[in-house]
Amino acid sequence: MKLRTKRLSIVIAVASAFMATAATAQEVAATAPLANPAPTTDAQPAVPVAEAASVDQTPAPEVKQSAAAASAAAKSGGIQTVVVTAQKRKEDASKVPLSISVLGGDELTSQHIGDYADITRAIPNISFSGGGGGGDAGDGPGLSNIEIRGISSSAGAATVGIYMDDVSMTVANLYSMGSAEPKFFDLDHVEILRGPQGTLYGSSSMGGTIKFITNQPNLKEQTTDVYTEFSSFKGGKDSYTGNVVFNQPLTPGELALRVGIQGGHQGGYIDQVNANGNVIDSGINWQDDSVLHLAMKWAPTKNLTITPSVFYQKVKTGDTDVSYTQVLESGQQNGIILPPYQTSKIMHEPGSDELLVPSLTISYGTDLGDLTAVTSYFKRTFSRIQDGSETNSVQLGTSGSYIDNVNYPAFGAAVAALPSAVTLNNQVAQFSQEIRFASKQYEPGGSPITWLVGAYAANEHTSIIENDYVYGLNKTFSNFGLSPTDPTVFVPGTYLPGFPSDNTFAGGYKFHDTQQSIFGEMSYYFVPTVHATVGLRYLHAQEVFSSFQSLFYNGGNTTNDSTQSGNKSTPKLSVIWEVSPTSSVFASAAEGFRVGGNNDAVPATLCGLPGPNPLSFNSDSLWSYEVGNKSRFLDNKVTFNSSLFYVKWKNMQQEIELPCSFDYNVNVGSATSYGAEVELKVKPISSLLIDLAGGYTHATLDNSDGAETGVAGAVAGANIPGVPRYNIALTTTYNYDITDNYFGFLRGAARWTGASNGGFSELPNSNGTITPPNLFAGVPNPDFNRPAYHTIDASTGVSWGAWEATLFVKNMFNNNMIIQRPIVQATLGEVYRMEPRTIGMSLSAKF
């Protein structure tokens, strides 16, 4: 595959700790019976706080609350627990032997958490990187990948599984796009499962899993939720969002329909300037989104539930969220310093990202257990443009590797000044089927064994079509009286196929991945307060790969067809001891892995290789060991969760980047990651909630195998790129009564993210001797040292009747420091900052 970017191996990890479990809006509800249930009042019905879409039982109905009831619930004496589906059954989160953070749907809205960057600043030990792990896809919607606990990689399969309910939306680490990123709309909650989840979720969950749990149709009550928001960036454009969710029982108690629609526009805050530094276009990084969530629930009997659903989303963007520090002309900084949030790129980089997720979930309860079948389809179509001026125009015109700059300097300079677009058309389509059978929950005095068994199969097709145009190239040849096939214009040995339609490179890549697996877990209760769980998943995977590459930069026409297959078993062992009804400790050991894959054939002669590159790479794996505790104190006014982890990662999938702009993946090297997470919630008085959360991660390479193979800077002791050393978040919520009918609230959040390395110390192959010359030879990695930074958000508002109005500010002190320096399409001088200060207001209602 032609890597038209010079990746840094991994871009940033902006990981912060924040809000471990649910905050004020989620605390309105209590879980199903607990060992020490929190108190309820007439204004606070005891209903589950977090019910999933595809679980073994039908969620309890939602309860509409007036502003008075909501205020009373928020100011109730205790911090309520949450129900999660991490182990594919509904459970109290405090009884699950793994580290879990939960953000409720209402909490996402109230804290104005809107994307992956926000969510990583709100959760301990999660980071995000530019698509492909190395910043080469840019920064913006749909261009980020997620890592957990330092398990970060730019090569091969993803390291974190992304799910919507029970539907996998996980895609590989591709240079042309990042993880699928659903809008946080009509969600019950988001579960972040840290540590390997291979037993229940398969490959690509070696670092952890993120589950977006959607709201389900309510069989008993008609509801209408409305939300509108207006905001503006400092120095940028206005933004607005509106959505409505309608729930209607068609046959009360048996059949219900839920429909949610959202539309929004985010104004841009990055301006484009010309060579003199004058603004020629403002707010170029705008985005428009439209979302539809449609679900129906049919419960013809008390034991049978059938739930078809469809999620559709389309996000269009005007450009990425990166800017420049100086004006660039023909790949060189011309000395004109740019203020924050400006760029001198000559090509916009728009994108269109479309998600379609239909599914059918059937749940049937028996005396023995609950049978669940999930049939699903996931399709993502992502078309985008990258500015290829540096890698195409400049490299062709003035690098000295192609056009003869000694005899044709004026012509070379004219070519270097031409605009270039790298057009990328990506599509992922997956059909999957899962069937599982889970025993009934454990009850004291009953059977000491609970179990879950299942089978899963997936069929996925991924395609990437790339064309690299240098607009006006053939006309420039003509203007200078030259021919694109005249060998005297180029350095000796240059391949001269011409430039049809100004195209310098064409490539097509198709991946056909299939998986079949069986899995199971069994728990044994030695006594009602102590139980151990063993689990195992056996998977068979195969990838069939085909590709073609042609035109000038490929050095000829090449095709490749290869197949990689393998089997893998991933075990798990955990034990949990409920020391008291409100406190437990746990320990676990689990294996995680990623499937292997195929490489494209790199043109050996063009890249100066001694022979063909490997056409496949194997799976890699890790073992993770964890101990932790989950406790509630003082009548549920204090909750404290903590965990310690240690991870050994071996046979790592790593990316070899060549000076000729091609790349391939290999298995080489090992790494160690260890650290901790702490989540503390305190309710010192009934009207005040305080959240303090933090994480620490130390993730380094164990040896220099990567550097010896060609991964520049990958030496023993080097930090795994994109992993902040620490993250801390402090959030507070205060509720108060204004009158008998009007109720106020104040919220604040301060988040700190520690320093990290955005890549290894050297740019890829900067120490290489392969010809043609490396564009970055001898250049240190500008993104190597990333600074620590912080941000502060606040909001206030009032609720009355069914309504709530909020005034909010994000990045209150307009922190615009550079937090990463991505290198997209070999462009040095690009920078990424947090979004500028945003001030806005929202109005919502629940009828």
N, C-alpha and C positions, 0 to 999 in steps of 0.2 A: 504494500500500500504506500502511495506517495504521501509522505508526511509533509505537507506544505507549511508546516510550522516548526519552530525550534522549541520543543517543549522543555520544561524544567523538571520533568519527571512527576512533579506534584505541585500544585499551586496551594493556595492558602487553606489554612484551617482557621476559621474564625470560630472557635468553640467557646461557649460561655455556659455557665451554670445558672439555673434559674428555675423557679417554680417546679418543684419536684413532682408534686401530685396536682390535685385540682385546687383552684383558688376560689374566690368568693362565689362566683356564679355556680360553680359545681357543688359547693358545699350545701346547696339547698336540699340535697337529697341524701338519703341513707341507703345502704346496700341491703340486699336480702339478709336474712337473720345472721348476726354475727355473735361471736362469743361474748362480746360486751357491746351491744348496740348503742349507738349514740342516741340521745334523747330526741323525741319528736314533739311537736306541738300541733295545734289545730292549723296553724299557718304554715306548717312544714310537714307535708305528707311524706310518709316513708316510702319512697319510690327509688328504684335503682338510679344511680347517678351516671353510670356509663354502660350502656347496653350496646352490643355489637349487632352488625347486620346479619352475619351468618354464624349463628351460634346454635346451641343445641336446644334452647328453649326460646319461646316467644318473649321479647322484652315486655316489661310492664308498661302500661299506658303512660304517656306524658300527662302532667298535671299543669294546666295553665294557672299562673299566679298573678294576682294583682301586685301593684307596686308595694302596697303595705305588707302583703304576705312575703314578697321577695325580700324586703328590707328586714322583716322579722327573722326570716330564715338566715340571711347573711349575718345577722347579729346573734344567732343562736350560740349556745355555750360551747359546743364542741366542733372540732374539725372532722368532717365526715370522711369515711373511707370511699374508695372507688372500686368498681368492678371492671376487670379487664378480661381479654380473651387471648392473652399471650400463649397459653397452653391449649388453645382451641376448645376451651370450655369456659363458661362464666365462673370467675373466681374473685374473691377479695384479693386485691393487689398485695396486701400485707401477708398473705399466706402463700405467695408464689415464690419459689426459691431461685430468683434471679433478680438482677437489678433492672428496675422498670421506672421510667418517668412517664407521666401522663399530663397532657394539656387538654382541657375540655374545650368543646366548640365555643362556648360562651367566653371562656378565658382567652382563646385566640382572638376573638372579636374585641373584648374589653382591653386587652393589652396591645391591640393593633399589630399582631404578629401575622405577617402576610406572605412570607416566602421562606425558602430554606435558610437564607442568611439570617433572618430573624429567629427562626426556630433553633438554629445552632447557638445563637447567643442566649437562648432561654433554657438550655438543657446542658447538664454537665457532660464533658468529654465527647462532644460531637463536633465535627468540623466539616466545612465545605470547600471544594476546590473547583477551579474552572474545569469545564467539560473535558473528559479524558484524563483528568487528574493533573494536568500540567499547565493549565491556563491557556491551552492552544485553541479552545473553542470560544474563549472570551468570558465575560462575566455579565450575567443577565438572566432573564427567565429561561428555563430549560437548558442552561449551559453549565450547571453545577453538578458535581458528584458529591456524595455524602460518605464520610468515614466516621467510624466509631472506635474509640479507645486506641487511636494511633494506627489502626489497620488501614493503611492508605496506599493506593497503587494506581499508576497510570496505565498499567498493562492488563490485558486479558479481561476476565469477567469482573463484574462489580464485586465489592467487598461488603456491601450492605443491601439487604433485600428491601424493596419498596412494595407495599401492598395497599390496595384499596379493598377493605373488608377481606375476603379470602382470595382476591384476584392479584396475581403477581404482575407488577409493572416494572420489573427489574430489567435493565438493559446493560449491555457490556460497556466497558471503558472504551469509548470510541472518540477519536480526535475531532469528530464533526458534531457531537452533541453531548449533553450531560444527561442526568437522570430525569425520568418523567416527573413532572412537578405539577400535581393537581392544585387548583386554587382551594384555599381553606374555606370551603363553602358548604353549608348544610352538613357539618360534621358533628357527630356526638362527641368524639374525642380523638386524640392522636396518641398512640402508644409507641414509646421508644424502648426497645428491648436491647439491652447491652449484653455483649458476649455472643458466642456462636449459637446459632439457632438451627443448626443443620438437621437435627432430628425431626423437627416438625415443619421446617420451612426449606430444607434442601440446600443446594449450593448457593453461593453468592450471599449467604447470611453469616459469613465467617466473622465479621466484626459485630454484627447485630442486625436488627430488623426494625423498620418503621412501618406502622400500620395506621392508615387513615380509616377510621370507623365512621361510616355515614349514619345519619338519622334514618330510622325505619318508619314505615307507615304505622299510624296509630289506628287500631281497629275500633276504638270506642269514642273518640272525641274529634270534632272538627276544630282545626286551628289554622290561623293565618299569621305568619311572621313577616314583618317588613323591616328592611334596613336600608338607610341611605347615608352616604358619607361624602363630604366635600373637603378638600385639603389643597395646600399649595406648598411647593418647595421654595426655600429661600433662593432667589435668583433664578427660579425655574418656572415651569408652567403649572396650571391648575390641574387637579385630579378629581374624579368623581366616580362613585360606585353606587349601584342600587340593586337590591335583590328582593324577591318575594318567595315565600315557601307556603304552599297551601296543602293541607291534609284533610281528606274527606272520606269518612266511612261510607262506603257504597251499600254494604249490608252490615249494619252494626254488629260488632263482635265476630264477623266472618270475613269481610272483604273491605279493603281500604286502599286508597290511592294517595300518593304523595308526589307533588310536583314542585320543583324549585328552579327558579330562573335568575341568573345574575348577568349584569352587563356593567362594564366599567372602562374607564380611560385613565391612564396615569400619564400626566404631563412629563415631558423630559426636563432634564436639568443640565445637560451637556450641550455646549454650543460648538459649532464648527467654524473655524477661522481659515483665512487664506494665508498665503506666504508672508504677508505683511502683518499678520496677527489681527486682522479686522474680521469681525463676526459676519459670516455670510449665511448661516442657518442656525437657528436657536432651538433648543429642546429636542435634539435629534433622537434621543433615546426614549421616546414615548412608547407606550404599549396600550393596546386595546384587548379586552378579553370578553368572551361570552361563554356562559356555562349553563348546562341543563342537567338536572338530576331528576330522573323519573323512576319511581318504584311503586310496585303494587304488592300487597300481601293478601294471601287467601288462606284462611284457616278453616277448611270444610269440616274438620273434626278437631277435637281437643288435642289429638296427638300429631296431626299433620299440618305443616305450614309450607306454603309454596310462595316464594318471593322472587319474581323477575324484576330486574332493575337495569337502567341504562344511565351511564354518566358520559356526558359529551362536553368537551372544552376546546376552545380555539383561542390562542393568544398570538397576536401580531405585534411585532416590535419594529421600531424605526431604526434602532442601532443597539450596540452593546453599551454597558455601563462603564467603559474604560475611557480615560482621557489621556492627554499628553502633558509633559512638563515643558517642552519646547516645541517650536514649529519645526517640522521635518520637511526637508526638501531633498528628493532623490535619496532617501535613506539617511541623510545627515541632519543633525540639529544645527539650525542656522543662527542660534544665539538669541532669538526672540523668546523670552521667558513668558510662559502662559500662566494666567491665574488658574486656580482650581476649576475643574469641570469645563475645560475647553480642549478641543482636539483639532489638529490640522490635517486629518486624514482626507484623502481626495475621493474616497469611495465610502458611501454609507454601507453599513452591514446589517440590513434588515433580516427578519426571520418570521416564519409562520409555523407555529407548533400546534398540532391538532391531536387530541386524545379521544378515543372512543373505547368505552369499557362496558359492554353489556354482560349480564350474568344471570344465571338461574340457580337459586338455592332451594333445595328441598330438604326439610327436616321432618323426621318421623320418630316419635317416641314409643319405645316398647318397655315392657317390664324389666328387661335385661339392661337396656341402655338406649342411647339416642343415635339414630342413623342420620348422617348429613351427606348430601351430594351437592357439589358445586360445579356447575358447567359454566365456563367463562371464555371470553374473548377479549384480547387487548390489542389495540392498534394505535400506533403513533406515527404520524406523518410530519416530518420536520424538514422544511426547506429554508435555507438561509444562504447568505453571502458573507464571505470574509474579504477584507481588503488585502489583496495579494500584491500590492505595489512593491513591497520589499523583496518578497521571495520570487516574484515573476519579473516585473519591469526592471527593478534596480539590479537584480542578479543577472538578468539577461544583458542589460545595457552597459553596466559599468563595473561588474565584479572582475572582469578580465578572464573569466572562465569560458565565455561564449563568444561575444562580439569582440573583434580585434580592436581594442581601445587605442592602440598605438597608431594605427593607420586610419581609424575611423572614430576619432574622439567625439566629434560633433554629433555624428549619428548615434553613437552609444549613449550620449547624454540625452538626446531627444527620446530614445527608447526608454531610458530610465525614468523620464518624467511622465510617461503615459499611465493612465489609470488601469488597474487590473482587478478583476473580480474572480474569486474562487467560489464557484457555485456548488453547493452541496445539497443534494436531495436524499434524505434519509427516510426509511420506512421500516418499522418493526411491527410484525403481526404475529400474535400468539394465540393458539387455542389450547385450553387446558381442561382437565377433568380431575376432580378429587372426590374420593368417597372415603368416609371415615365412620367408625362406630366407637362410641365412647360409653363407658359404663356410667351408672348413676354415681353421683357424688358420694363420698364416704360419709357414713353416719355412725356415731358411736354405738357399739353393740351389734353392728352389722358386719358384713364381710370386711376383712382387713385389707383387701386388695381392690384397687381401682385400676382401670386400664383404658387405653385408646389405641386402636389399630386403624390403618388406612392405606390407601394406594393413590398414586398421583402419576399423571402422564401429561406431557406438554409437547407441542409441536410449534416451533417458532421459525419465522423467516425474517431475516434482516437484509436490507439492501442499501448500498451507498453508491450514488452516482456523482462523480466529481468532474468538473470542467474548469480549467483555469484560462481565462481570457485576458489578453492585453489589448484593450480597446484602441483601435487606430494603428495597430502594429503594421499591417500590410500597407496602409496608406503612407505611413512614415517611410517604409522601404521605398515606395514609389516616389515620394517627395524628394528623396535623396538620390533617385536614379539607381537604386540597388535592388537586388533580387534576394528573397529569403532562402533560396537554394544555392546561392553563389558561395562556394567554399572559401573564397578569398576574403569575404567579409567576416569570417569567423576564425577562431583559433583552430589549429589543425586537429583533426579527429572528431570535430563536432558533428553529431548526427543532424542531417538536414532534410526533414520530411516536409518542410513548409509549415505554414500556420493557417489551416483552414478556418475561416470565420474568426480569425485572430486568436485561435485556441492554441495554447502551448502544451497542454496536458489533458488527457481524457482517461478516466478510470472508472471501472464498475466492479463492485464487490458484493457477493451474495453469500450469506451464511444460512444454512439450514440446520437448526439445532433441535434435537429430540431428546426427551428424558422420560424414563419410566422408573418409578421407585415404589417401594413399600416401606412403611414406617410404623413404629409403635412405641408406646411408653407404658410402663407399669409401676404403680406405687404400692408400697406395702406399709401399713400402719402398725408399727410395733406396739404402740399405745396410741390413744387418740391424739396425743400432742406431739408425737414423733413419727415421721414417715420418710422413707427413702424412695427415690424414683430412678429407674434405669430406663434408658431409651436407645433405640437403634434405628437408623435409616440405611437402606441399601438402594443404591442408585446406579442405573446404567445410562450413560449419556453418549451421544454421537453428534459430531459436527461435520457437515459436508460443505466444503468451501470451493467457490469458483470465482475467477476474476479475469479481467482484461485491463491492460494498460497500454497506452500508445501516445504518439506524437512526440514533440521535440524533447521535453524534459525527461521522458522515459527512455530515450536513446534507442527506440525501436518498439516494435509491437510484441507484447508478451501476454501469455495466458497461463493460468494455473488452475488445476483441479486437485484437491487433496481431501482426505478424510481423516478425522481423529476420533477415536472412541475409547471408552474406558469405564470401569466400575469403581465404586467407592462405597465403603461403609463408614458411617459416622456415629460413634457411640456417645452417650451422655450418662452421667451419674450425679445425683444431687440428694441432699438430705436437709430437712428442716425440722427444727425443734421449737415448738411454741412454748417458750419458757413460762409465759403467763397468757391469759386471754388477750392481752394487749401488746405482747412483745414476743418476737421470734428471732432466731438466728439460723443462718443457712450456710451451706458450703456446696460447691459444684465443681465438676470437671467435665469439659465437653470439647469435642473436636469440631473444627470448622474447616471448610475447604471451598475451593473454586474449581470448576471443571477446566480442562485444558482446551486448546483450540488450534487453529491453523494460521500460518503466515503466508503472505503473498511472496512470490519469487522476486527478490530484489535483483535488478540488472547488475550482475557482478562486475562487468567490465567498466560500466559508467561509475560505479561506486568504489572501484579499486579493491574489491574483495578477492581473496585468494581462491575462492571457490563458491559454490552455491550456498546460500544461507539455509538454515533449517526451516522446513516447511510446516513444522508443528511444534507445539510446546505442551507440557504435561500440566496436570492439576498441581496446585500447591495446597498446603494444609497448615493448620496450627492447633495447638492445645492451649486451652484457657482454663485457669484455676481461679476460683473466686470464693471469698467468704464475706458475709455481710449480716446486717441486722435490720429489722424493721420494728419500730416501737412506737407506742402511744402512751402518753403520761397525763396525769392531772385531769382526769375525766375528759380525755381527748382534746385537751387544750394545747398539747404539745405533741408533735410527731417528729420522729428522728429516724432517718434511713441512712445507712452507710454501707460501703462495700470496698474491698481491696481486691485487686486482680493482678494476675501475672500471666503473660502470654508468650509462648515460644512458637515462632513462625519459621517454617523451613521450605526449601525448594521454591522460593518466591518467584512469581511471574514478574519479570522485569523487561523493560523496553530498551532495545538498543537503537539509538538514533544515529544515523550516518550523516557525514557532511554533504552527501549528495541529496539530502532531503527525503530519503527513504528510511523506513524503520522496520524492525521485526521484533518479536517477543521471544524470550528465552527463560528457562528456569535456572536461577542461580542465586546463591546467598541465603542467609538466614537473618532473623531479627528477633529482638526481645522488646516487649512492651509491658510496663507495669505502672500501677497508679491507684487512684482512689476516687470515690465520689461521696459527697455528703449532701444530704437534703434535710433541712430543718424548717418546720412550720410552727409558729407560735401564735396563740390567740390570748394575749395577756389580759385583755378585756373583751367583752362580747362584740364590740364594734370595730375592733382592730385586728387585722391579720398581717403577720410578718413572715415572709419567705426568705430564707438564706440558703443558697445552694452553691456548691463549688466542686471542681474537679481538678485532678493533677494527673498528667500522663508523661512518662519518660519512655520514648520509643526510639531505639537506635539499631543500627546494623551490627551484627555479630562479627562479620568478617569483611574482607575486601574482594570477595569473589566477583561482585558486580563490577568494580572498577577494572579488574583484570580481564573481564569479558568485554568491556567497552562502555559501561555505564559510568560516565565521567563523574568523579567525586564520590562514588558509592564505596567508601572505605570503612573499615571497622571503626565503630564509634560515631559515625555520622548520624545525625538525627534523621528519622524518617520525615520527609518533607510534608509540610502542611499541618503539623500537629502542634498546637499551642501547649506550652508547658503547664499552664494553669488557666482556669477561668472561674470567676465568681460572679454571682448575681444577688442583689438584694432588692426585694420588691415589697411594697406595703399597700394595703387597702384599708381605708377607714370609712365606715358607714355612719350616717347620723340622720336624725329626724329634723326636718325643717318645720313642718306643721304635721297635723294628723294625716294629711293627704299627700304631702310632698316630702321626698326623702333624698338626701344628698350623699355623695361619695367622693373620695379623693384617692387617687392611685399614683404611685411613683415606682420607678424602676431604675436602678443603677447597675450597670454591667461592665465588668472588666475582663479583657482578654489578654492573655500573656503573650510574650514574644515567641516567635517560631522561625523556622527556616522554610522559605517558600520553595526551595529546591536544594540540590547539592551545591557545593561551593563553586563548581565549574559548570559552565554551559555545556550541553551535550557535545561530546567529542571535541572539545576545545583543545585537548591535548593529542588529537589524532594526527596521523601523517598520511591519511588516505587522500588521494586526489580525485576530483578537482578540489581546490583549496576550500577549507571550511569557512563559511561566512562569518563564524564567530571565533575563529582561531585566536587563542590567547585572551579572550574576553572573560573576566570573572562574571559570575551570575549576579546580576543586579537585584534579584529577588531573594538572595540568600538570607539576609537578615531582615526579618519583619519585626516591627516594633510592637510593644504592648500598647493597647489603647483602651478607651472606655467610652461609654455613651450613657446618657441619662434621658429618660422619658417620663412624662407625667400626664395625668388627665383628671378632669373633674366633671361632675354632671349632676343631674337631678332626674328622678323618676316620679311619675304620678299616673295613677290609673294603669292603663296598659302601655304607657309611653315611657321612653327614656331618652334624654338628650345629653350629649357628651361634648366637651371641648378638650382637645388633646394636643400634645406636642411631642414629636420624636426627635432625638438628637438635639436636645434643648439648647446646648451651647455650641451647636453647629461645628462639631469636631470634623474637620476636613483633612486630617492628616492622611498621608499615604500609608495604607495598610497592606498593600501588595503591589508588585510590579510584574504583571503578566507579560509574556512575550508571545503575541499572537501573529502568526505569519511572519516571524523573524523580525518584528518591529520592536526595536529597543526604544525606551523612553515612554512606554505606555504605563499608566498607573491606575490603580483602583482605590477609590475612597468610599466611605460610607455615604449613603444618601444625605444630602444637606438637610438642615433643619426643616421639619415639616410641621405646619400648624393646620389643624382641621377641626371639623365638627361632624357629629353624626346624630341621626335621629332614628329611633327604632320603636317598634311596637309589636306586642304579642296579643292577638285576639283569640 
